[in-house]
């Protein structure tokens, strides 16, 4: 396993220095001697009790609940294959435009990129086809998704990692760009989520986040615990007002919020024609639709970290 730039960015979940020991195939905590195994070239940098971690959360309907998020998303990745293509044409089109929108915001000069909650590894798929080589970390809280990411897209600068945003194993100011696509609505504490990601972003770097916008979260009664369970494990719903408050509390200074993917265009099945348009033209059409009928389905938050 090549450690190269990982040696520059990694620390333990508690923030201690690490070194890679080849004959053990593990990263070792320089202070405690704790061992973090590497599975199929994917370091697993979770604290020893991560899968037992339980946090109390308030759902969007006001109900208090206990959430074992690490274990939940480990099982989620084993049950669902995120690389499967959407069967519905409108959903495929929406997903394609969301990804194009994110990539449009990635700085051209970004050399080191972190993909948080890598899922299907579409970010790695994109950079695997680019002529320039970037240093990309595909990170997820499960082993399943990062392992698939590395196996499918093994380009020179690609590394994968298992880690928890709430015990983020990176040194400060190590990434030029961080992408968190459709992740924040799943997190127990969005404010701490932002704080931790901004900590490892370089001055002048960009944190790009997408989320469902102004979503009405549906609930079902869980067959196991008989408690209300949000569909798709969406714990939070966001609009411009609560996003602005959240960003300020997290210490963000420079940001913009861009809403897109007009719901009327989706319902009218306009993707049958709009899928042929290049992104720039589609974006202008979508902006016009959201001006006339302000019902966007998605929001993109682009946070630029101030230069020191």
C-alpha atoms as a printed R data frame, in Angstrom:
    type eleno elety resid chain resno       x      y       z
1   ATOM     1    CA   UNK     A     1   0.000  0.000   0.000
2   ATOM     2    CA   UNK     A     2   1.300  3.449  -0.898
3   ATOM     3    CA   UNK     A     3   0.910  5.877   1.989
4   ATOM     4    CA   UNK     A     4   2.256  9.006   0.187
5   ATOM     5    CA   UNK     A     5  -0.042 11.954   0.876
6   ATOM     6    CA   UNK     A     6  -2.062 10.074   3.489
7   ATOM     7    CA   UNK     A     7   0.932 10.359   5.804
8   ATOM     8    CA   UNK     A     8   0.623 14.138   5.529
9   ATOM     9    CA   UNK     A     9  -3.099 14.311   6.295
10  ATOM    10    CA   UNK     A    10  -3.938 11.492   8.725
11  ATOM    11    CA   UNK     A    11  -4.124 11.556  12.507
12  ATOM    12    CA   UNK     A    12  -6.011  9.258  14.863
13  ATOM    13    CA   UNK     A    13  -9.708  9.950  15.606
14  ATOM    14    CA   UNK     A    14  -8.454 11.562  18.835
15  ATOM    15    CA   UNK     A    15  -5.918 13.733  16.972
16  ATOM    16    CA   UNK     A    16  -2.709 11.809  17.746
17  ATOM    17    CA   UNK     A    17   0.062 11.258  15.187
18  ATOM    18    CA   UNK     A    18  -0.008  8.044  13.151
19  ATOM    19    CA   UNK     A    19   2.594  6.027  11.302
20  ATOM    20    CA   UNK     A    20   2.076  3.162   8.873
21  ATOM    21    CA   UNK     A    21   3.608 -0.241   9.732
22  ATOM    22    CA   UNK     A    22   3.777 -2.342   6.573
23  ATOM    23    CA   UNK     A    23   4.265 -5.769   8.181
24  ATOM    24    CA   UNK     A    24   1.143 -5.191  10.316
25  ATOM    25    CA   UNK     A    25  -0.759 -3.538   7.459
26  ATOM    26    CA   UNK     A    26  -1.995 -0.955   9.939
27  ATOM    27    CA   UNK     A    27  -1.689  2.652  11.033
28  ATOM    28    CA   UNK     A    28  -0.390  2.928  14.580
29  ATOM    29    CA   UNK     A    29  -1.166  5.647  17.114
30  ATOM    30    CA   UNK     A    30   2.218  7.077  18.088
31  ATOM    31    CA   UNK     A    31   1.026  7.884  21.627
32  ATOM    32    CA   UNK     A    32  -1.149  4.936  22.663
33  ATOM    33    CA   UNK     A    33   0.040  2.219  20.279
34  ATOM    34    CA   UNK     A    34  -3.572  1.636  19.170
35  ATOM    35    CA   UNK     A    35  -3.770 -0.143  15.837
36  ATOM    36    CA   UNK     A    36  -6.057  0.879  12.957
37  ATOM    37    CA   UNK     A    37  -6.313 -1.911  10.410
38  ATOM    38    CA   UNK     A    38  -6.254 -1.539   6.640
39  ATOM    39    CA   UNK     A    39  -8.851 -3.569   4.722
40  ATOM    40    CA   UNK     A    40  -8.227 -3.911   0.967
41  ATOM    41    CA   UNK     A    41  -6.025 -0.776   1.090
42  ATOM    42    CA   UNK     A    42  -8.687  1.174   2.991
43  ATOM    43    CA   UNK     A    43  -7.593  2.424   6.449
44  ATOM    44    CA   UNK     A    44 -10.351  2.088   9.052
45  ATOM    45    CA   UNK     A    45  -9.880  5.087  11.343
46  ATOM    46    CA   UNK     A    46 -12.822  4.689  13.679
47  ATOM    47    CA   UNK     A    47 -12.562  4.846  17.450
48  ATOM    48    CA   UNK     A    48 -12.733  1.448  19.159
49  ATOM    49    CA   UNK     A    49 -16.284  2.013  20.420
50  ATOM    50    CA   UNK     A    50 -17.618  3.748  17.297
51  ATOM    51    CA   UNK     A    51 -20.210  1.083  16.466
52  ATOM    52    CA   UNK     A    52 -21.662  1.379  19.966
53  ATOM    53    CA   UNK     A    53 -21.912  5.163  19.823
54  ATOM    54    CA   UNK     A    54 -25.423  6.393  20.633
55  ATOM    55    CA   UNK     A    55 -26.489 10.014  20.257
56  ATOM    56    CA   UNK     A    56 -29.730 11.702  21.232
57  ATOM    57    CA   UNK     A    57 -31.307 13.678  18.408
58  ATOM    58    CA   UNK     A    58 -34.431 15.742  17.825
59  ATOM    59    CA   UNK     A    59 -36.175 14.777  14.587
60  ATOM    60    CA   UNK     A    60 -37.814 17.376  12.356
61  ATOM    61    CA   UNK     A    61 -41.210 16.459  13.854
62  ATOM    62    CA   UNK     A    62 -39.914 17.297  17.350
63  ATOM    63    CA   UNK     A    63 -39.629 13.686  18.536
64  ATOM    64    CA   UNK     A    64 -36.524 12.845  20.575
65  ATOM    65    CA   UNK     A    65 -34.725  9.668  19.538
66  ATOM    66    CA   UNK     A    66 -31.535  7.698  20.167
67  ATOM    67    CA   UNK     A    67 -29.513  7.102  16.996
68  ATOM    68    CA   UNK     A    68 -26.604  4.659  16.534
69  ATOM    69    CA   UNK     A    69 -25.511  6.361  13.353
70  ATOM    70    CA   UNK     A    70 -22.202  4.525  12.777
71  ATOM    71    CA   UNK     A    71 -23.814  1.102  12.986
72  ATOM    72    CA   UNK     A    72 -26.868  2.292  11.031
73  ATOM    73    CA   UNK     A    73 -24.821  3.419   8.025
74  ATOM    74    CA   UNK     A    74 -22.574  0.367   8.164
75  ATOM    75    CA   UNK     A    75 -25.647 -1.809   7.697
76  ATOM    76    CA   UNK     A    76 -27.133  0.617   5.181
77  ATOM    77    CA   UNK     A    77 -24.092  0.272   2.904
78  ATOM    78    CA   UNK     A    78 -24.310 -3.514   3.072
79  ATOM    79    CA   UNK     A    79 -28.023 -3.602   2.195
80  ATOM    80    CA   UNK     A    80 -28.141 -0.941  -0.544
81  ATOM    81    CA   UNK     A    81 -25.868 -0.686  -3.579
82  ATOM    82    CA   UNK     A    82 -25.348  3.045  -4.159
83  ATOM    83    CA   UNK     A    83 -23.822  2.408  -7.567
84  ATOM    84    CA   UNK     A    84 -27.117  1.130  -8.974
85  ATOM    85    CA   UNK     A    85 -28.631  3.455 -11.575
86  ATOM    86    CA   UNK     A    86 -31.960  5.122 -10.837
87  ATOM    87    CA   UNK     A    87 -34.799  3.384 -12.712
88  ATOM    88    CA   UNK     A    88 -36.907  6.549 -12.977
89  ATOM    89    CA   UNK     A    89 -35.781  8.881 -15.769
90  ATOM    90    CA   UNK     A    90 -36.649 12.068 -13.871
91  ATOM    91    CA   UNK     A    91 -34.655 10.902 -10.841
92  ATOM    92    CA   UNK     A    92 -31.669 10.062 -13.074
93  ATOM    93    CA   UNK     A    93 -31.856 13.512 -14.631
94  ATOM    94    CA   UNK     A    94 -32.101 15.230 -11.230
95  ATOM    95    CA   UNK     A    95 -29.110 13.258  -9.939
96  ATOM    96    CA   UNK     A    96 -27.065 14.079 -13.035
97  ATOM    97    CA   UNK     A    97 -27.772 17.820 -12.729
98  ATOM    98    CA   UNK     A    98 -26.950 17.766  -9.015
99  ATOM    99    CA   UNK     A    99 -23.538 16.253  -9.758
100 ATOM   100    CA   UNK     A   100 -22.888 18.696 -12.595
101 ATOM   101    CA   UNK     A   101 -23.789 21.561 -10.276
102 ATOM   102    CA   UNK     A   102 -21.274 20.379  -7.671
103 ATOM   103    CA   UNK     A   103 -18.474 19.911 -10.200
104 ATOM   104    CA   UNK     A   104 -19.168 23.365 -11.648
105 ATOM   105    CA   UNK     A   105 -18.263 24.809  -8.211
106 ATOM   106    CA   UNK     A   106 -15.075 22.769  -7.659
107 ATOM   107    CA   UNK     A   107 -12.120 25.178  -8.055
108 ATOM   108    CA   UNK     A   108 -10.043 24.415 -11.125
109 ATOM   109    CA   UNK     A   109  -6.850 24.756  -9.077
110 ATOM   110    CA   UNK     A   110  -7.955 22.325  -6.324
111 ATOM   111    CA   UNK     A   111  -5.301 19.625  -5.936
112 ATOM   112    CA   UNK     A   112  -6.406 17.792  -2.784
113 ATOM   113    CA   UNK     A   113 -10.101 16.913  -2.499
114 ATOM   114    CA   UNK     A   114 -12.123 15.118   0.170
115 ATOM   115    CA   UNK     A   115 -15.375 13.365  -0.777
116 ATOM   116    CA   UNK     A   116 -17.396 12.965   2.439
117 ATOM   117    CA   UNK     A   117 -19.954 10.149   2.349
118 ATOM   118    CA   UNK     A   118 -18.638  8.932  -1.003
119 ATOM   119    CA   UNK     A   119 -21.562  6.547  -1.651
120 ATOM   120    CA   UNK     A   120 -21.368  5.418  -5.279
121 ATOM   121    CA   UNK     A   121 -17.974  7.163  -5.695
122 ATOM   122    CA   UNK     A   122 -19.219  9.346  -8.543
123 ATOM   123    CA   UNK     A   123 -16.640 11.991  -7.568
124 ATOM   124    CA   UNK     A   124 -13.850  9.442  -8.043
125 ATOM   125    CA   UNK     A   125 -15.444  8.336 -11.335
126 ATOM   126    CA   UNK     A   126 -15.275 11.924 -12.589
127 ATOM   127    CA   UNK     A   127 -11.651 12.564 -11.628
128 ATOM   128    CA   UNK     A   128 -10.548  9.152 -12.913
129 ATOM   129    CA   UNK     A   129 -11.350 10.457 -16.413
130 ATOM   130    CA   UNK     A   130  -9.631 13.827 -16.076
131 ATOM   131    CA   UNK     A   131  -6.246 14.543 -17.669
132 ATOM   132    CA   UNK     A   132  -4.932 16.196 -14.494
133 ATOM   133    CA   UNK     A   133  -4.241 14.060 -11.437
134 ATOM   134    CA   UNK     A   134  -5.709 15.176  -8.136
135 ATOM   135    CA   UNK     A   135  -5.252 13.736  -4.667
136 ATOM   136    CA   UNK     A   136  -8.722 12.491  -3.775
137 ATOM   137    CA   UNK     A   137  -9.881 10.812  -0.564
138 ATOM   138    CA   UNK     A   138 -13.149  8.867  -0.874
139 ATOM   139    CA   UNK     A   139 -14.411  8.744   2.703
140 ATOM   140    CA   UNK     A   140 -17.388  6.964   4.201
141 ATOM   141    CA   UNK     A   141 -18.422  5.687   7.608
142 ATOM   142    CA   UNK     A   142 -18.753  2.129   6.263
143 ATOM   143    CA   UNK     A   143 -16.035 -0.076   4.792
144 ATOM   144    CA   UNK     A   144 -18.239 -1.165   1.881
145 ATOM   145    CA   UNK     A   145 -18.437  2.091  -0.078
146 ATOM   146    CA   UNK     A   146 -14.772  3.226   0.137
147 ATOM   147    CA   UNK     A   147 -13.592 -0.272  -0.785
148 ATOM   148    CA   UNK     A   148 -15.810 -0.278  -3.884
149 ATOM   149    CA   UNK     A   149 -14.638  3.236  -4.738
150 ATOM   150    CA   UNK     A   150 -10.988  2.229  -4.734
151 ATOM   151    CA   UNK     A   151 -11.585 -0.997  -6.633
152 ATOM   152    CA   UNK     A   152 -13.618  0.686  -9.378
153 ATOM   153    CA   UNK     A   153 -11.508  3.825  -9.787
154 ATOM   154    CA   UNK     A   154  -7.856  2.971  -8.945
155 ATOM   155    CA   UNK     A   155  -6.187  6.059 -10.418
156 ATOM   156    CA   UNK     A   156  -2.842  7.329  -9.124
157 ATOM   157    CA   UNK     A   157  -4.066  9.982  -6.690
158 ATOM   158    CA   UNK     A   158  -7.086  8.114  -5.340
159 ATOM   159    CA   UNK     A   159  -7.191  6.902  -1.723
160 ATOM   160    CA   UNK     A   160 -10.114  5.659   0.359
161 ATOM   161    CA   UNK     A   161 -10.830  5.866   4.062
162 ATOM   162    CA   UNK     A   162 -13.339  4.794   6.698
163 ATOM   163    CA   UNK     A   163 -13.923  7.627   9.165
164 ATOM   164    CA   UNK     A   164 -16.525  9.496  11.172
165 ATOM   165    CA   UNK     A   165 -16.974 13.240  10.579
166 ATOM   166    CA   UNK     A   166 -17.519 13.643  14.329
167 ATOM   167    CA   UNK     A   167 -14.056 12.203  15.018
168 ATOM   168    CA   UNK     A   168 -12.403 13.379  11.822
169 ATOM   169    CA   UNK     A   169  -8.888 11.883  11.477
170 ATOM   170    CA   UNK     A   170  -7.240 14.697   9.514
171 ATOM   171    CA   UNK     A   171  -4.745 17.396  10.373
172 ATOM   172    CA   UNK     A   172  -5.987 20.965  10.150
173 ATOM   173    CA   UNK     A   173  -6.071 22.799   6.814
174 ATOM   174    CA   UNK     A   174  -5.182 19.873   4.572
175 ATOM   175    CA   UNK     A   175  -7.785 19.997   1.752
176 ATOM   176    CA   UNK     A   176  -8.351 22.492  -1.063
177 ATOM   177    CA   UNK     A   177 -11.928 21.362  -1.621
178 ATOM   178    CA   UNK     A   178 -14.396 19.241   0.358
179 ATOM   179    CA   UNK     A   179 -17.552 17.782  -1.194
180 ATOM   180    CA   UNK     A   180 -20.446 16.531   0.939
181 ATOM   181    CA   UNK     A   181 -23.254 15.630  -1.449
182 ATOM   182    CA   UNK     A   182 -26.614 14.738   0.147
183 ATOM   183    CA   UNK     A   183 -25.025 13.979   3.535
184 ATOM   184    CA   UNK     A   184 -25.807 16.788   5.992
185 ATOM   185    CA   UNK     A   185 -29.525 15.956   6.242
186 ATOM   186    CA   UNK     A   186 -28.496 12.539   7.623
187 ATOM   187    CA   UNK     A   187 -26.172 13.833  10.334
188 ATOM   188    CA   UNK     A   188 -27.043 14.022  14.048
189 ATOM   189    CA   UNK     A   189 -25.444 17.457  14.519
190 ATOM   190    CA   UNK     A   190 -25.191 19.621  11.360
191 ATOM   191    CA   UNK     A   191 -23.396 22.442  13.204
192 ATOM   192    CA   UNK     A   192 -20.564 20.198  14.392
193 ATOM   193    CA   UNK     A   193 -20.507 18.555  10.962
194 ATOM   194    CA   UNK     A   194 -19.712 21.955   9.411
195 ATOM   195    CA   UNK     A   195 -17.226 22.955  12.122
196 ATOM   196    CA   UNK     A   196 -15.201 19.765  11.684
197 ATOM   197    CA   UNK     A   197 -15.083 20.008   7.892
198 ATOM   198    CA   UNK     A   198 -14.101 23.686   7.968
199 ATOM   199    CA   UNK     A   199 -11.264 22.815  10.353
200 ATOM   200    CA   UNK     A   200  -9.543 20.605   7.776
201 ATOM   201    CA   UNK     A   201 -10.178 22.971   4.844
202 ATOM   202    CA   UNK     A   202  -7.288 25.168   3.746
203 ATOM   203    CA   UNK     A   203  -7.656 28.970   3.791
204 ATOM   204    CA   UNK     A   204  -9.154 29.945   0.451
205 ATOM   205    CA   UNK     A   205 -10.541 26.427   0.022
206 ATOM   206    CA   UNK     A   206 -14.165 25.591  -0.671
207 ATOM   207    CA   UNK     A   207 -16.634 23.366   1.155
208 ATOM   208    CA   UNK     A   208 -19.428 22.305  -1.218
209 ATOM   209    CA   UNK     A   209 -22.572 20.807   0.291
210 ATOM   210    CA   UNK     A   210 -25.844 19.758  -1.322
211 ATOM   211    CA   UNK     A   211 -29.058 18.930   0.511
212 ATOM   212    CA   UNK     A   212 -32.781 18.503  -0.214
213 ATOM   213    CA   UNK     A   213 -34.330 21.973   0.015
214 ATOM   214    CA   UNK     A   214 -37.341 22.788   2.199
215 ATOM   215    CA   UNK     A   215 -38.179 19.099   2.355
216 ATOM   216    CA   UNK     A   216 -41.301 17.805   4.032
217 ATOM   217    CA   UNK     A   217 -39.976 14.679   5.715
218 ATOM   218    CA   UNK     A   218 -42.328 11.714   5.776
219 ATOM   219    CA   UNK     A   219 -42.360  9.307   8.717
220 ATOM   220    CA   UNK     A   220 -43.240  5.663   9.185
221 ATOM   221    CA   UNK     A   221 -43.585  3.543  12.304
222 ATOM   222    CA   UNK     A   222 -40.522  1.320  12.586
223 ATOM   223    CA   UNK     A   223 -41.426 -2.379  12.671
224 ATOM   224    CA   UNK     A   224 -38.531 -3.051  15.066
225 ATOM   225    CA   UNK     A   225 -38.778 -0.302  17.690
226 ATOM   226    CA   UNK     A   226 -42.314  1.050  17.125
227 ATOM   227    CA   UNK     A   227 -40.964  4.602  16.997
228 ATOM   228    CA   UNK     A   228 -41.455  7.210  14.233
229 ATOM   229    CA   UNK     A   229 -38.730  6.766  11.620
230 ATOM   230    CA   UNK     A   230 -37.956  9.378   8.938
231 ATOM   231    CA   UNK     A   231 -37.929  8.142   5.366
232 ATOM   232    CA   UNK     A   232 -34.443  7.848   3.875
233 ATOM   233    CA   UNK     A   233 -33.007  8.599   7.345
234 ATOM   234    CA   UNK     A   234 -33.380 12.330   6.719
235 ATOM   235    CA   UNK     A   235 -33.100 13.858  10.189
236 ATOM   236    CA   UNK     A   236 -33.301 17.541   9.235
237 ATOM   237    CA   UNK     A   237 -34.995 19.803   6.720
238 ATOM   238    CA   UNK     A   238 -33.350 23.034   5.541
239 ATOM   239    CA   UNK     A   239 -34.392 26.368   4.066
240 ATOM   240    CA   UNK     A   240 -32.534 29.644   3.498
241 ATOM   241    CA   UNK     A   241 -33.389 30.984   6.942
242 ATOM   242    CA   UNK     A   242 -32.263 28.046   9.070
243 ATOM   243    CA   UNK     A   243 -29.261 27.480   6.795
244 ATOM   244    CA   UNK     A   244 -28.076 31.067   7.368
245 ATOM   245    CA   UNK     A   245 -28.401 30.629  11.142
246 ATOM   246    CA   UNK     A   246 -26.578 27.291  11.000
247 ATOM   247    CA   UNK     A   247 -23.709 28.650   8.909
248 ATOM   248    CA   UNK     A   248 -23.186 31.601  11.253
249 ATOM   249    CA   UNK     A   249 -23.179 29.347  14.329
250 ATOM   250    CA   UNK     A   250 -20.614 27.075  12.659
251 ATOM   251    CA   UNK     A   251 -18.295 30.022  12.059
252 ATOM   252    CA   UNK     A   252 -18.673 30.261   8.288
253 ATOM   253    CA   UNK     A   253 -17.940 33.759   6.967
254 ATOM   254    CA   UNK     A   254 -18.201 33.687   3.182
255 ATOM   255    CA   UNK     A   255 -20.925 31.535   1.660
256 ATOM   256    CA   UNK     A   256 -23.580 31.420  -1.009
257 ATOM   257    CA   UNK     A   257 -26.729 29.322  -1.194
258 ATOM   258    CA   UNK     A   258 -27.915 28.278  -4.634
259 ATOM   259    CA   UNK     A   259 -31.304 26.549  -4.982
260 ATOM   260    CA   UNK     A   260 -31.973 24.512  -8.108
261 ATOM   261    CA   UNK     A   261 -33.859 21.586  -9.743
262 ATOM   262    CA   UNK     A   262 -37.339 23.068 -10.137
263 ATOM   263    CA   UNK     A   263 -40.063 20.718  -8.891
264 ATOM   264    CA   UNK     A   264 -42.525 21.750 -11.610
265 ATOM   265    CA   UNK     A   265 -40.050 20.754 -14.320
266 ATOM   266    CA   UNK     A   266 -39.593 17.406 -12.598
267 ATOM   267    CA   UNK     A   267 -43.341 16.741 -12.282
268 ATOM   268    CA   UNK     A   268 -43.978 17.701 -15.898
269 ATOM   269    CA   UNK     A   269 -41.385 15.090 -16.962
270 ATOM   270    CA   UNK     A   270 -39.488 17.716 -18.931
271 ATOM   271    CA   UNK     A   271 -36.315 15.645 -18.494
272 ATOM   272    CA   UNK     A   272 -37.307 13.825 -21.679
273 ATOM   273    CA   UNK     A   273 -36.198 16.945 -23.567
274 ATOM   274    CA   UNK     A   274 -34.003 18.773 -21.033
275 ATOM   275    CA   UNK     A   275 -31.593 15.846 -20.673
276 ATOM   276    CA   UNK     A   276 -30.147 16.773 -24.069
277 ATOM   277    CA   UNK     A   277 -29.185 20.299 -22.978
278 ATOM   278    CA   UNK     A   278 -25.642 21.108 -21.813
279 ATOM   279    CA   UNK     A   279 -25.403 22.044 -18.151
280 ATOM   280    CA   UNK     A   280 -25.048 25.817 -18.683
281 ATOM   281    CA   UNK     A   281 -28.225 26.111 -20.754
282 ATOM   282    CA   UNK     A   282 -30.161 23.761 -18.461
283 ATOM   283    CA   UNK     A   283 -29.057 25.819 -15.422
284 ATOM   284    CA   UNK     A   284 -30.382 29.071 -16.926
285 ATOM   285    CA   UNK     A   285 -33.689 27.396 -17.765
286 ATOM   286    CA   UNK     A   286 -33.928 25.974 -14.266
287 ATOM   287    CA   UNK     A   287 -33.206 29.391 -12.732
288 ATOM   288    CA   UNK     A   288 -35.975 30.932 -14.836
289 ATOM   289    CA   UNK     A   289 -38.416 28.226 -13.751
290 ATOM   290    CA   UNK     A   290 -37.533 28.833 -10.079
291 ATOM   291    CA   UNK     A   291 -38.126 32.556 -10.570
292 ATOM   292    CA   UNK     A   292 -41.590 31.957 -12.014
293 ATOM   293    CA   UNK     A   293 -42.442 29.050  -9.711
294 ATOM   294    CA   UNK     A   294 -40.099 29.142  -6.679
295 ATOM   295    CA   UNK     A   295 -40.155 25.471  -5.735
296 ATOM   296    CA   UNK     A   296 -36.560 24.153  -5.886
297 ATOM   297    CA   UNK     A   297 -35.876 20.578  -4.822
298 ATOM   298    CA   UNK     A   298 -32.175 21.010  -3.984
299 ATOM   299    CA   UNK     A   299 -29.815 23.521  -2.412
300 ATOM   300    CA   UNK     A   300 -26.068 23.887  -2.852
301 ATOM   301    CA   UNK     A   301 -24.060 25.691  -0.178
302 ATOM   302    CA   UNK     A   302 -20.588 26.829  -1.193
303 ATOM   303    CA   UNK     A   303 -18.469 28.033   1.746
304 ATOM   304    CA   UNK     A   304 -15.133 29.712   1.080
305 ATOM   305    CA   UNK     A   305 -12.747 29.664   4.026
306 ATOM   306    CA   UNK     A   306 -11.180 33.100   4.598
307 ATOM   307    CA   UNK     A   307  -7.506 33.562   3.769
308 ATOM   308    CA   UNK     A   308  -5.409 34.011   6.880
